[in-house]
Amino acid sequence: MMVSKRWISFFSVVLACVMVFGCVVAEEEAPQRLLLPDDLPQMVKVTFADDIEYEAPAKPENNYKANQSNFSEDNMSYHDDSLDVQVHMIRAYDTPIAVVFVQIADPQQLRTEQAKKYPSKATMRIDTMGKRVNAVVAINADWFTYHNDGIIYRNGERLRNRADETYDGLAIDVNGDFHIVRPMIEEEYAKITTPIWQSFAFGPALVMDGEVLEIVNRKVTYKQRCAIGQIAPLSYVLVATDGPDQPDSFGLSVPQLAELMHALGAHTAYNLDGGQSTSMLMNMVKINGQAPKTMRAIGDIIYFTTAIPSEE
């Protein structure tokens, strides 16, 4: 059978498009096949003194200021008798990533702050909020005021009680321990016998009971990501990744973020607000991203403070 030149040209174009599209897909999916580095940093356990009575101030406005002499010269660590912070800048999945390990002596050193008191929907830069509460290290939270759903506790006070089965919740009890709440309804919260200190409505949950969770019914995209996890009692890991908008950066998918949090030692981990909201602050300086002075105004932060009064 004779085939016209017109059809030959058409098939040639289709074949070329398939080849090009196939290359694009392969390039998009390549980071999923990359393995995590073998030399990922791990938390080095510290022990705080037994003869010191630790107690963070009751009100955030009374938080103690960090002693500047306890920061390293390169601003990559902080240590005093109640708080240890270690920052690592790594590269995984073709993406620069900021990793922070935090250990505290008193559960109330893990706190949250809003741009303005709930139910205000006001926003503010992370450094402005961090300075206001004397944060040593801070990360953006879930921006819960952006929407109206979820069961929300902040610093021990329940601000909102709107159950929503579409969210994986994260609850942090007064002992500083993490609990994944799936779904975010009253019946699941009732299973937590310890009073709730903080809770978040974003997700999804990434790691639970030491196992990476399967992320289902979610489109795979590669973006800036932000997560928090618990490694051990009063021991935590924070992660802020770059995204495809930054040079030489692909961004992470949510499954990759889950794998990373697990590999960093988290037995429980949770995805926070990411994208352009992704911000990590150390000693009032943004340390994630390749444009550190660029900060999006956000609704709230998670932060850690010292329980030792400064002598400065």
NUFIRO-922010 format. One record per residue: residue number from 1; residue in three letters; chain; x, y, z of N, C-alpha, C, O in turn. Coordinates in pm, whole numbers, m for minus. Layout:
% NUFIRO-922010
     i    aa   ch      n_x      n_y      n_z     ca_x     ca_y     ca_z      c_x      c_y      c_z      o_x      o_y      o_z
   NUM   ALA    A        X        Y        Z        X        Y        Z        X        Y        Z        X        Y        Z
...
END
This chain:
% NUFIRO-922010
     i    aa   ch      n_x      n_y      n_z     ca_x     ca_y     ca_z      c_x      c_y      c_z      o_x      o_y      o_z
     1   MET    A       85     m119        0        0        0        0       88      123        0      184      134       77
     2   MET    A       55      216      m87      130      340      m99       93      433       18      m24      445       54
     3   VAL    A      193      499       77      172      597      184      215      732      133      329      749       88
     4   SER    A      125      830      139      156      962       86      264     1030      168      286      999      285
     5   LYS    A      330     1125      103      433     1203      172      373     1280      289      438     1303      391
     6   ARG    A      245     1321      272      181     1397      380      172     1313      507      199     1361      617
     7   TRP    A      133     1182      490      122     1094      607      259     1063      665      274     1052      786
     8   ILE    A      358     1048      578      494     1023      627      542     1139      713      602     1120      818
     9   SER    A      513     1261      665      552     1380      741      479     1385      875      537     1421      978
    10   PHE    A      348     1347      871      269     1350      995      326     1252     1097      344     1286     1214
    11   PHE    A      354     1128     1051      408     1028     1142      545     1068     1195      578     1037     1309
    12   SER    A      623     1136     1113      755     1182     1157      743     1283     1270      819     1280     1367
    13   VAL    A      646     1375     1254      624     1476     1358      578     1409     1487      626     1442     1595
    14   VAL    A      482     1313     1474      432     1243     1593      545     1170     1662      557     1175     1785
    15   LEU    A      630     1100     1583      742     1026     1641      838     1121     1712      887     1090     1821
    16   ALA    A      865     1235     1651      955     1332     1713      897     1384     1844      968     1399     1943
    17   CYS    A      764     1412     1844      700     1460     1967      706     1356     2077      733     1389     2193
    18   VAL    A      682     1228     2040      689     1121     2139      828     1111     2198      845     1093     2319
    19   MET    A      929     1122     2111     1067     1113     2158     1099     1228     2252     1160     1209     2357
    20   VAL    A     1058     1350     2213     1084     1466     2296     1009     1455     2428     1065     1478     2535
    21   PHE    A      879     1417     2418      798     1404     2539      855     1298     2632      858     1314     2754
    22   GLY    A      901     1188     2571      961     1083     2651     1084     1131     2724     1106     1095     2840
    23   CYS    A     1165     1214     2658     1284     1268     2723     1246     1359     2838     1309     1358     2944
    24   VAL    A     1139     1441     2815     1097     1533     2921     1048     1455     3041     1083     1487     3155
    25   VAL    A      966     1351     3017      915     1270     3127     1028     1205     3203     1029     1203     3326
    26   ALA    A     1126     1151     3126     1240     1087     3192     1315     1186     3278     1359     1153     3388
    27   GLU    A     1328     1309     3228     1400     1411     3305     1321     1449     3431     1378     1470     3537
    28   GLU    A     1185     1458     3416     1102     1491     3531     1109     1383     3639     1111     1414     3758
    29   GLU    A     1113     1257     3597     1107     1148     3692     1243     1109     3747     1252     1031     3842
    30   ALA    A     1349     1162     3688     1484     1119     3728     1511     1131     3877     1566     1038     3935
    31   PRO    A     1472     1244     3943     1502     1255     4086     1435     1147     4170     1485     1115     4278
    32   GLN    A     1322     1089     4124     1260      982     4199     1350      859     4206     1340      780     4300
    33   ARG    A     1435      842     4109     1521      724     4106     1652      747     4178     1727      652     4202
    34   LEU    A     1681      871     4214     1805      899     4284     1795      850     4428     1692      865     4493
    35   LEU    A     1903      792     4476     1907      747     4614     1954      860     4704     2025      950     4661
    36   LEU    A     1913      853     4829     1961      950     4926     2110      928     4951     2157      814     4943
    37   PRO    A     2184     1035     4980     2328     1018     5009     2349      926     5128     2268      921     5220
    38   ASP    A     2461      852     5126     2493      763     5237     2541      840     5360     2537      788     5471
    39   ASP    A     2586      963     5339     2646     1039     5448     2552     1146     5504     2598     1254     5544
    40   LEU    A     2423     1119     5508     2330     1216     5566     2367     1241     5712     2404     1148     5783
    41   PRO    A     2357     1366     5757     2388     1394     5898     2287     1327     5990     2173     1303     5952
    42   GLN    A     2330     1297     6110     2243     1240     6211     2258     1320     6340     2362     1381     6364
    43   MET    A     2155     1318     6421     2160     1390     6548     2264     1327     6641     2271     1204     6654
    44   VAL    A     2343     1412     6704     2437     1368     6806     2375     1405     6941     2359     1523     6972
    45   LYS    A     2342     1305     7019     2270     1328     7143     2352     1406     7243     2470     1378     7263
    46   VAL    A     2290     1506     7306     2353     1582     7413     2276     1556     7543     2159     1517     7540
    47   THR    A     2341     1577     7654     2278     1559     7785     2285     1690     7862     2393     1746     7882
    48   PHE    A     2170     1738     7903     2166     1861     7982     2184     1829     8130     2155     1717     8174
    49   ALA    A     2232     1925     8204     2263     1904     8345     2139     1868     8426     2031     1922     8402
    50   ASP    A     2155     1779     8522     2043     1737     8608     2016     1835     8721     1908     1835     8780
    51   ASP    A     2113     1918     8752     2099     2003     8869     2047     2143     8836     2054     2234     8918
    52   ILE    A     1994     2160     8712     1937     2289     8672     1786     2274     8658     1739     2178     8596
    53   GLU    A     1711     2366     8715     1566     2365     8701     1526     2446     8579     1538     2568     8577
    54   TYR    A     1480     2376     8477     1446     2441     8351     1300     2481     8350     1213     2402     8386
    55   GLU    A     1273     2603     8309     1135     2647     8294     1132     2769     8202     1183     2876     8235
    56   ALA    A     1069     2749     8085     1053     2862     7993      948     2956     8050      854     2911     8115
    57   PRO    A      961     3087     8026      861     3183     8075      722     3149     8025      706     3096     7915
    58   ALA    A      620     3180     8105      483     3146     8070      435     3221     7946      361     3165     7864
    59   LYS    A      475     3347     7932      429     3429     7821      540     3447     7718      655     3472     7754
    60   PRO    A      507     3434     7589      609     3449     7484      685     3582     7489      803     3587     7457
    61   GLU    A      615     3688     7529      683     3818     7532      791     3823     7640      873     3914     7642
    62   ASN    A      789     3723     7730      891     3717     7834     1000     3614     7805     1085     3586     7890
    63   ASN    A      998     3556     7683     1101     3457     7648     1240     3514     7669     1266     3631     7642
    64   TYR    A     1331     3429     7717     1468     3473     7739     1540     3494     7606     1516     3422     7509
    65   LYS    A     1624     3593     7602     1708     3615     7486     1824     3515     7487     1879     3483     7592
    66   ALA    A     1860     3468     7370     1974     3378     7360     2103     3455     7382     2117     3569     7338
    67   ASN    A     2195     3392     7449     2327     3451     7468     2406     3438     7337     2431     3326     7292
    68   GLN    A     2444     3549     7277     2507     3547     7146     2640     3471     7146     2682     3421     7042
    69   SER    A     2704     3463     7259     2831     3390     7266     2812     3240     7250     2909     3167     7231
    70   ASN    A     2687     3193     7260     2660     3050     7245     2635     3009     7101     2623     2890     7072
    71   PHE    A     2628     3105     7010     2621     3074     6868     2763     3053     6814     2856     3121     6856
    72   SER    A     2778     2960     6722     2908     2943     6656     2934     3062     6564     2841     3133     6526
    73   GLU    A     3060     3082     6529     3096     3196     6445     3029     3191     6309     2997     3294     6251
    74   ASP    A     3006     3070     6258     2943     3058     6126     2789     3051     6135     2723     3030     6033
    75   ASN    A     2733     3068     6256     2589     3068     6277     2525     2933     6243     2407     2927     6210
    76   MET    A     2603     2826     6251     2554     2693     6218     2524     2609     6341     2485     2493     6328
    77   SER    A     2541     2665     6460     2508     2589     6580     2485     2683     6697     2526     2799     6697
    78   TYR    A     2417     2628     6798     2393     2701     6923     2388     2598     7035     2332     2489     7018
    79   HIS    A     2448     2633     7150     2439     2542     7264     2443     2620     7394     2529     2705     7416
    80   ASP    A     2345     2586     7482     2353     2631     7621     2302     2516     7708     2287     2404     7659
    81   ASP    A     2277     2543     7835     2239     2437     7927     2097     2387     7910     2053     2299     7984
    82   SER    A     2022     2443     7812     1884     2396     7789     1852     2371     7642     1745     2318     7611
    83   LEU    A     1940     2407     7552     1909     2405     7409     2033     2375     7327     2138     2435     7347
    84   ASP    A     2018     2281     7234     2126     2251     7140     2069     2252     6999     1970     2184     6971
    85   VAL    A     2131     2328     6909     2086     2341     6770     2206     2317     6679     2311     2379     6696
    86   GLN    A     2189     2228     6582     2295     2198     6486     2237     2208     6345     2140     2139     6312
    87   VAL    A     2296     2294     6262     2249     2317     6125     2341     2245     6027     2463     2249     6040
    88   HIS    A     2281     2180     5929     2358     2113     5823     2298     2154     5688     2177     2149     5669
    89   MET    A     2383     2194     5596     2340     2224     5460     2380     2107     5373     2498     2079     5356
    90   ILE    A     2282     2037     5317     2308     1916     5242     2250     1930     5101     2185     2029     5068
    91   ARG    A     2276     1828     5020     2217     1821     4887     2162     1679     4867     2235     1581     4884
    92   ALA    A     2036     1670     4832     1973     1542     4805     1865     1562     4699     1804     1669     4692
    93   TYR    A     1843     1460     4618     1744     1469     4510     1769     1591     4421     1675     1658     4379
    94   ASP    A     1897     1618     4393     1934     1732     4308     1884     1865     4364     1847     1954     4288
    95   THR    A     1881     1878     4497     1823     1996     4560     1901     2035     4686     1930     1948     4767
    96   PRO    A     1934     2162     4704     1992     2207     4831     1887     2202     4943     1771     2240     4922
    97   ILE    A     1928     2155     5060     1835     2136     5171     1901     2181     5301     2017     2150     5326
    98   ALA    A     1825     2256     5382     1871     2294     5516     1809     2198     5617     1688     2179     5620
    99   VAL    A     1895     2137     5700     1852     2042     5803     1896     2097     5938     2011     2137     5955
   100   VAL    A     1805     2099     6034     1837     2147     6168     1794     2044     6271     1679     2002     6274
   101   PHE    A     1888     2002     6355     1858     1915     6468     1847     2001     6593     1933     2084     6620
   102   VAL    A     1739     1980     6670     1714     2060     6790     1689     1968     6909     1611     1872     6899
   103   GLN    A     1756     1997     7021     1731     1925     7145     1704     2028     7255     1775     2128     7267
   104   ILE    A     1600     2002     7335     1560     2096     7439     1549     2024     7573     1537     1902     7579
   105   ALA    A     1553     2102     7681     1543     2046     7816     1402     2054     7872     1364     1973     7957
   106   ASP    A     1322     2150     7824     1187     2173     7875     1091     2172     7756     1113     2244     7658
   107   PRO    A      982     2091     7762      891     2084     7647      836     2219     7602      807     2237     7484
   108   GLN    A      822     2314     7695      764     2443     7657      863     2532     7583      830     2646     7549
   109   GLN    A      983     2482     7557     1075     2556     7469     1036     2541     7323     1086     2615     7238
   110   LEU    A      947     2448     7292      890     2434     7157      759     2513     7158      665     2477     7228
   111   ARG    A      755     2620     7081      640     2710     7085      596     2751     6944      664     2723     6845
   112   THR    A      482     2816     6939      432     2873     6814      400     3020     6836      376     3065     6948
   113   GLU    A      399     3092     6726      365     3235     6730      287     3270     6604      319     3221     6496
   114   GLN    A      185     3354     6618      107     3402     6504      143     3546     6475      190     3620     6562
   115   ALA    A      120     3585     6351      145     3724     6313       65     3817     6403      116     3916     6455
   116   LYS    A      m62     3784     6420     m149     3855     6514     m243     3754     6578     m263     3645     6524
   117   LYS    A     m300     3789     6690     m382     3697     6767     m499     3646     6686     m565     3723     6615
   118   TYR    A     m526     3516     6696     m639     3453     6628     m769     3519     6675     m783     3548     6794
   119   PRO    A     m866     3543     6584     m879     3490     6448     m826     3581     6337     m868     3569     6222
   120   SER    A     m736     3671     6369     m680     3758     6265     m613     3675     6155     m549     3574     6184
   121   LYS    A     m629     3718     6033     m564     3653     5919     m439     3731     5874     m393     3714     5762
   122   ALA    A     m388     3813     5962     m270     3894     5929     m149     3805     5902     m141     3692     5950
   123   THR    A      m56     3859     5824       69     3788     5795      188     3876     5829      175     3998     5841
   124   MET    A      303     3812     5843      422     3884     5885      545     3802     5845      537     3680     5836
   125   ARG    A      656     3867     5821      780     3796     5789      827     3716     5910      805     3754     6025
   126   ILE    A      893     3603     5880      937     3514     5986     1038     3583     6078     1039     3557     6199
   127   ASP    A     1123     3669     6024     1222     3734     6110     1157     3833     6206     1207     3853     6317
   128   THR    A     1047     3895     6164      975     3987     6252      912     3911     6368      923     3952     6484
   129   MET    A      846     3799     6336      788     3717     6443      895     3656     6531      882     3653     6653
   130   GLY    A     1003     3607     6469     1110     3546     6546     1176     3641     6643     1207     3604     6757
   131   LYS    A     1197     3763     6599     1258     3864     6687     1166     3896     6803     1212     3917     6915
   132   ARG    A     1037     3901     6777      939     3936     6880      939     3836     6996      912     3873     7110
   133   VAL    A      969     3708     6965      960     3604     7070     1097     3548     7107     1106     3446     7176
   134   ASN    A     1205     3614     7061     1342     3570     7093     1369     3426     7049     1428     3348     7124
   135   ALA    A     1325     3392     6928     1348     3258     6875     1496     3237     6846     1562     3324     6790
   136   VAL    A     1548     3121     6885     1683     3083     6845     1679     3023     6705     1760     3057     6619
   137   VAL    A     1583     2935     6683     1560     2878     6551     1410     2872     6529     1334     2845     6622
   138   ALA    A     1366     2896     6405     1223     2898     6374     1200     2848     6233     1289     2852     6148
   139   ILE    A     1079     2800     6210     1040     2752     6078      893     2788     6058      817     2793     6155
   140   ASN    A      852     2812     5933      711     2843     5911      625     2724     5949      668     2609     5938
   141   ALA    A      502     2750     5994      414     2643     6041      314     2604     5933      354     2573     5821
   142   ASP    A      185     2604     5966       84     2556     5870       m5     2665     5813      m90     2637     5729
   143   TRP    A       15     2792     5858      m67     2903     5813     m215     2866     5825     m292     2879     5729
   144   PHE    A     m254     2820     5944     m389     2769     5965     m496     2875     5947     m612     2841     5922
   145   THR    A     m461     3001     5958     m560     3107     5941     m594     3131     5795     m688     3206     5765
   146   TYR    A     m520     3070     5703     m548     3084     5560     m681     3017     5524     m748     3057     5429
   147   HIS    A     m717     2913     5602     m843     2844     5580     m918     2837     5714     m869     2889     5814
   148   ASN    A    m1032     2775     5716    m1117     2776     5835    m1139     2638     5895    m1229     2620     5978
   149   ASP    A    m1060     2539     5856    m1082     2403     5901     m972     2355     5993     m865     2414     6000
   150   GLY    A    m1000     2247     6065     m900     2184     6149     m919     2212     6297     m978     2313     6336
   151   ILE    A     m868     2120     6379     m868     2136     6524     m733     2192     6564     m631     2126     6550
   152   ILE    A     m733     2315     6613     m608     2389     6631     m585     2424     6778     m668     2489     6843
   153   TYR    A     m470     2380     6829     m421     2423     6960     m293     2503     6938     m210     2465     6855
   154   ARG    A     m277     2610     7011     m152     2684     7008     m111     2721     7150     m185     2789     7222
   155   ASN    A        8     2676     7188       63     2703     7322      m36     2668     7432      m53     2741     7529
   156   GLY    A     m102     2551     7413     m193     2498     7513     m336     2545     7505     m422     2494     7577
   157   GLU    A     m365     2641     7420     m501     2695     7409     m567     2646     7280     m510     2657     7172
   158   ARG    A     m688     2592     7293     m759     2550     7172     m823     2671     7107     m907     2738     7166
   159   LEU    A     m782     2697     6984     m831     2814     6911     m946     2781     6818    m1031     2867     6790
   160   ARG    A     m950     2658     6769    m1053     2624     6669    m1087     2475     6681    m1000     2393     6707
   161   ASN    A    m1214     2443     6663    m1257     2304     6674    m1348     2270     6557    m1469     2255     6573
   162   ARG    A    m1289     2259     6440    m1364     2226     6319    m1304     2100     6257    m1212     2106     6176
   163   ALA    A    m1357     1989     6298    m1307     1860     6250    m1311     1855     6098    m1404     1906     6035
   164   ASP    A    m1209     1792     6039    m1202     1782     5894    m1130     1652     5858    m1012     1635     5888
   165   GLU    A    m1203     1562     5794    m1148     1431     5761    m1050     1436     5645     m985     1336     5615
   166   THR    A    m1037     1551     5579     m944     1560     5466     m801     1587     5511     m708     1571     5432
   167   TYR    A     m782     1627     5637     m649     1660     5687     m589     1548     5770     m660     1482     5846
   168   ASP    A     m459     1526     5755     m380     1458     5856     m339     1565     5955     m283     1667     5915
   169   GLY    A     m365     1545     6081     m325     1642     6181     m196     1601     6250     m161     1483     6254
   170   LEU    A     m126     1699     6305      m13     1673     6394      m45     1736     6528      m72     1855     6536
   171   ALA    A      m43     1655     6634      m62     1707     6769       68     1689     6846      132     1584     6838
   172   ILE    A      107     1791     6920      223     1785     7007      172     1802     7150      109     1902     7182
   173   ASP    A      200     1702     7236      146     1709     7371      237     1790     7462      342     1839     7420
   174   VAL    A      194     1805     7587      268     1892     7680      404     1834     7719      485     1902     7780
   175   ASN    A      428     1707     7683      560     1648     7705      652     1667     7585      768     1625     7586
   176   GLY    A      598     1731     7479      678     1753     7359      676     1637     7262      755     1634     7168
   177   ASP    A      586     1541     7283      580     1423     7196      481     1442     7082      376     1504     7100
   178   PHE    A      515     1389     6964      435     1405     6843      333     1292     6830      361     1177     6865
   179   HIS    A      214     1327     6778      109     1230     6750       47     1264     6615        0     1376     6595
   180   ILE    A       47     1169     6523      m25     1187     6397     m172     1158     6422     m207     1055     6480
   181   VAL    A     m259     1248     6377     m403     1234     6396     m468     1216     6259     m474     1310     6179
   182   ARG    A     m516     1095     6232     m573     1063     6101     m705      990     6120     m706      879     6173
   183   PRO    A     m817     1050     6078     m834     1186     6029     m842     1285     6145     m843     1245     6261
   184   MET    A     m847     1413     6113     m848     1515     6216     m991     1535     6266    m1062     1626     6225
   185   ILE    A    m1030     1445     6357    m1163     1452     6416    m1150     1433     6567    m1048     1386     6616
   186   GLU    A    m1255     1471     6640    m1253     1468     6786    m1223     1329     6839    m1150     1314     6937
   187   GLU    A    m1279     1227     6775    m1260     1090     6823    m1113     1050     6822    m1068      976     6910
   188   GLU    A    m1038     1097     6723     m896     1063     6716     m816     1142     6819     m721     1090     6878
   189   TYR    A     m853     1268     6841     m784     1348     6944     m809     1290     7083     m722     1298     7170
   190   ALA    A     m929     1231     7104     m963     1175     7234     m873     1057     7271     m863     1021     7388
   191   LYS    A     m808      999     7171     m717      886     7197     m585      931     7258     m510      850     7313
   192   ILE    A     m556     1060     7248     m433     1115     7306     m464     1152     7451     m540     1245     7477
   193   THR    A     m407     1078     7544     m443     1096     7685     m368     1211     7752     m408     1255     7860
   194   THR    A     m261     1259     7690     m184     1370     7745     m236     1501     7687     m266     1506     7568
   195   PRO    A     m248     1607     7767     m298     1736     7714     m219     1783     7593      m98     1762     7584
   196   ILE    A     m289     1848     7500     m227     1894     7375     m166     2033     7395     m228     2121     7454
   197   TRP    A      m45     2050     7346       28     2176     7354       18     2253     7223       m5     2374     7223
   198   GLN    A       34     2183     7111       22     2243     6978      m49     2144     6885      m43     2023     6907
   199   SER    A     m117     2195     6782     m167     2107     6677     m170     2183     6545     m180     2306     6541
   200   PHE    A     m160     2107     6436     m146     2166     6304     m237     2095     6204     m258     1974     6212
   201   ALA    A     m290     2174     6110     m378     2121     6006     m318     2152     5870     m345     2257     5811
   202   PHE    A     m236     2062     5822     m178     2078     5688     m150     1939     5633     m237     1877     5572
   203   GLY    A      m29     1889     5653        3     1754     5611       40     1742     5464       56     1843     5395
   204   PRO    A       52     1619     5418       15     1496     5487      118     1452     5591      229     1506     5597
   205   ALA    A       80     1353     5671      177     1288     5759      280     1217     5672      246     1160     5569
   206   LEU    A      405     1220     5715      515     1164     5637      570     1034     5695      593      937     5623
   207   VAL    A      590     1035     5826      644      917     5896      560      896     6022      528      991     6092
   208   MET    A      526      770     6049      445      737     6166      494      606     6223      509      508     6150
   209   ASP    A      519      603     6354      568      482     6421      693      428     6354      712      306     6343
   210   GLY    A      779      519     6309      905      479     6249      896      428     6107      996      379     6054
   211   GLU    A      781      437     6043      761      386     5908      723      499     5813      641      584     5847
   212   VAL    A      783      499     5694      746      595     5591      604      564     5544      572      450     5510
   213   LEU    A      520      665     5543      381      646     5503      366      656     5352      436      734     5286
   214   GLU    A      276      578     5298      246      586     5156      160      708     5131       58      728     5196
   215   ILE    A      202      789     5036      127      910     5001       33      875     4886       79      845     4776
   216   VAL    A      m97      878     4910     m194      835     4809     m281      952     4769     m295     1050     4841
   217   ASN    A     m340      938     4652     m436     1037     4600     m377     1177     4599     m446     1275     4632
   218   ARG    A     m252     1187     4562     m187     1318     4560      m99     1326     4435      m17     1238     4410
   219   LYS    A     m117     1431     4357      m36     1450     4238      109     1472     4275      140     1547     4368
   220   VAL    A      199     1405     4203      342     1419     4230      393     1549     4170      390     1567     4048
   221   THR    A      439     1639     4255      498     1764     4210      628     1786     4286      649     1728     4393
   222   TYR    A      714     1868     4230      845     1896     4291      851     2043     4327      850     2130     4240
   223   LYS    A      858     2070     4458      850     2208     4506      943     2229     4625     1009     2137     4672
   224   GLN    A      944     2355     4672     1005     2382     4802      920     2312     4907      797     2317     4903
   225   ARG    A      987     2247     5002      914     2173     5104      963     2211     5243     1077     2256     5261
   226   CYS    A      875     2190     5341      908     2222     5480      847     2113     5567      732     2075     5548
   227   ALA    A      924     2061     5664      873     1953     5748      936     1959     5885     1042     2018     5905
   228   ILE    A      868     1896     5981      918     1883     6117      900     1737     6160      802     1673     6125
   229   GLY    A      996     1687     6237      986     1550     6285     1043     1536     6425     1122     1619     6470
   230   GLN    A     1001     1430     6493     1056     1398     6625     1146     1276     6612     1108     1176     6551
   231   ILE    A     1265     1285     6672     1361     1176     6668     1358     1096     6797     1362      973     6795
   232   ALA    A     1350     1166     6910     1351     1106     7043     1284     1205     7137     1249     1314     7094
   233   PRO    A     1265     1170     7265     1206     1267     7357     1281     1400     7356     1402     1404     7376
   234   LEU    A     1208     1508     7332     1261     1644     7330     1373     1662     7227     1461     1746     7244
   235   SER    A     1367     1583     7121     1469     1588     7015     1398     1590     6879     1313     1505     6852
   236   TYR    A     1434     1686     6793     1356     1712     6673     1446     1740     6552     1564     1773     6567
   237   VAL    A     1388     1726     6434     1457     1762     6311     1365     1849     6227     1247     1818     6209
   238   LEU    A     1420     1959     6176     1348     2051     6088     1415     2047     5951     1537     2037     5941
   239   VAL    A     1334     2055     5846     1388     2051     5709     1321     2159     5625     1200     2176     5630
   240   ALA    A     1402     2231     5548     1351     2328     5451     1429     2308     5321     1552     2320     5320
   241   THR    A     1360     2277     5214     1427     2249     5088     1412     2365     4991     1320     2446     5002
   242   ASP    A     1503     2371     4896     1485     2463     4784     1383     2403     4687     1335     2292     4708
   243   GLY    A     1351     2476     4582     1254     2429     4485     1299     2457     4344     1410     2504     4323
   244   PRO    A     1215     2431     4246     1252     2448     4106     1274     2593     4064     1330     2618     3957
   245   ASP    A     1232     2689     4147     1254     2830     4115     1396     2875     4146     1440     2980     4099
   246   GLN    A     1469     2795     4227     1606     2829     4260     1703     2765     4161     1674     2658     4108
   247   PRO    A     1817     2829     4135     1915     2773     4041     1968     2639     4090     1986     2619     4211
   248   ASP    A     1993     2547     3997     2054     2418     4028     1977     2344     4136     2036     2286     4227
   249   SER    A     1844     2347     4125     1759     2286     4226     1636     2229     4158     1571     2298     4080
   250   PHE    A     1603     2104     4188     1486     2041     4128     1363     2051     4217     1251     2058     4167
   251   GLY    A     1382     2052     4348     1270     2046     4441     1237     1902     4477     1282     1810     4410
   252   LEU    A     1161     1883     4582     1127     1749     4630      978     1721     4612      895     1812     4619
   253   SER    A      946     1595     4590      808     1549     4598      778     1518     4744      869     1509     4826
   254   VAL    A      651     1502     4777      615     1468     4915      668     1329     4952      717     1314     5064
   255   PRO    A      660     1227     4865      721     1099     4901      871     1109     4927      922     1043     5017
   256   GLN    A      941     1190     4849     1084     1209     4874     1108     1275     5008     1202     1239     5079
   257   LEU    A     1024     1372     5044     1037     1439     5173     1017     1338     5287     1088     1343     5388
   258   ALA    A      922     1248     5271      899     1145     5372     1021     1055     5387     1063     1024     5499
   259   GLU    A     1078     1013     5275     1199      930     5279     1314     1003     5348     1387      944     5428
   260   LEU    A     1328     1130     5317     1436     1210     5376     1418     1221     5527     1514     1202     5602
   261   MET    A     1297     1252     5573     1275     1267     5717     1303     1138     5790     1360     1139     5899
   262   HIS    A     1264     1027     5732     1291      897     5792     1440      870     5798     1491      822     5899
   263   ALA    A     1511      902     5690     1655      879     5684     1732      967     5781     1842      932     5825
   264   LEU    A     1674     1083     5816     1737     1173     5913     1709     1131     6058     1759     1192     6152
   265   GLY    A     1629     1026     6074     1609      971     6207     1473      995     6268     1450      954     6382
   266   ALA    A     1380     1060     6197     1249     1092     6254     1163      967     6265     1148      893     6167
   267   HIS    A     1105      941     6383     1008      832     6396      867      883     6372      776      804     6349
   268   THR    A      849     1015     6376      723     1080     6340      758     1206     6264      844     1283     6308
   269   ALA    A      694     1230     6151      725     1350     6072      601     1398     5998      510     1320     5968
   270   TYR    A      599     1528     5971      478     1593     5920      517     1703     5823      610     1780     5847
   271   ASN    A      444     1710     5713      464     1813     5611      396     1943     5653      279     1943     5690
   272   LEU    A      470     2053     5647      417     2185     5679      395     2266     5552      420     2216     5442
   273   ASP    A      350     2387     5566      329     2476     5452      462     2496     5380      563     2530     5442
   274   GLY    A      463     2475     5249      587     2487     5172      575     2594     5065      518     2700     5088
   275   GLY    A      629     2563     4946      628     2661     4839      702     2787     4879      808     2780     4942
   276   GLN    A      648     2901     4842      714     3028     4872      711     3063     5021      782     3154     5065
   277   SER    A      629     2990     5098      625     3014     5243      746     2954     5314      774     2990     5428
   278   THR    A      817     2863     5250      926     2789     5314     1032     2884     5369     1100     2953     5294
   279   SER    A     1044     2887     5501     1139     2977     5566     1197     2910     5690     1123     2850     5769
   280   MET    A     1327     2920     5706     1395     2869     5825     1487     2978     5878     1568     3033     5805
   281   LEU    A     1473     3007     6006     1545     3117     6068     1639     3064     6174     1601     2982     6258
   282   MET    A     1763     3111     6171     1860     3078     6275     1925     3208     6322     1989     3278     6244
   283   ASN    A     1908     3239     6451     1964     3362     6506     1919     3483     6426     1998     3573     6397
   284   MET    A     1791     3485     6391     1725     3595     6319     1770     3609     6173     1741     3710     6110
   285   VAL    A     1839     3509     6120     1884     3512     5981     1820     3396     5906     1827     3282     5952
   286   LYS    A     1759     3424     5792     1703     3317     5710     1817     3237     5648     1907     3293     5586
   287   ILE    A     1813     3105     5666     1925     3022     5622     1891     2931     5505     1981     2871     5447
   288   ASN    A     1763     2917     5470     1728     2832     5356     1713     2915     5230     1690     3036     5238
   289   GLY    A     1725     2852     5117     1705     2922     4990     1827     2998     4946     1915     3031     5026
   290   GLN    A     1831     3026     4817     1947     3094     4759     1926     3245     4750     2011     3317     4698
   291   ALA    A     1813     3291     4801     1788     3436     4810     1742     3462     4953     1624     3489     4976
   292   PRO    A     1834     3455     5050     1794     3456     5191     1718     3580     5236     1645     3574     5335
   293   LYS    A     1733     3691     5166     1663     3812     5208     1519     3814     5160     1439     3897     5204
   294   THR    A     1484     3721     5068     1348     3714     5018     1264     3632     5115     1288     3513     5132
   295   MET    A     1168     3696     5177     1083     3628     5274      937     3664     5248      900     3781     5244
   296   ARG    A      856     3561     5231      714     3582     5214      649     3606     5350      686     3539     5447
   297   ALA    A      556     3697     5360      481     3716     5483      394     3593     5506      323     3549     5415
   298   ILE    A      398     3536     5627      326     3413     5659      241     3435     5784      251     3538     5851
   299   GLY    A      158     3335     5816       65     3350     5926      119     3311     6061       78     3367     6163
   300   ASP    A      212     3213     6064      257     3163     6193      388     3087     6180      429     3050     6070
   301   ILE    A      454     3065     6293      582     2995     6296      584     2894     6411      510     2906     6509
   302   ILE    A      671     2795     6396      712     2707     6505      853     2749     6542      937     2768     6454
   303   TYR    A      880     2764     6671     1013     2810     6709     1059     2744     6839      980     2688     6914
   304   PHE    A     1189     2754     6863     1251     2703     6985     1327     2816     7053     1392     2898     6988
   305   THR    A     1317     2818     7184     1381     2924     7260     1460     2863     7376     1439     2747     7411
   306   THR    A     1548     2940     7434     1626     2893     7548     1546     2903     7677     1456     2986     7689
   307   ALA    A     1579     2817     7773     1518     2825     7906     1617     2879     8008     1594     2872     8129
   308   ILE    A     1728     2934     7958     1832     2990     8044     1835     3142     8030     1856     3192     7920
   309   PRO    A     1813     3217     8137     1821     3363     8127     1960     3407     8082     2062     3356     8130
   310   SER    A     1963     3501     7989     2091     3551     7939     2158     3641     8043     2091     3717     8113
   311   GLU    A     2289     3631     8051     2366     3716     8141     2419     3840     8071     2490     3921     8130
   312   GLU    A     2384     3852     7942     2435     3969     7866     2369     4096     7913     2398     4204     7861
END
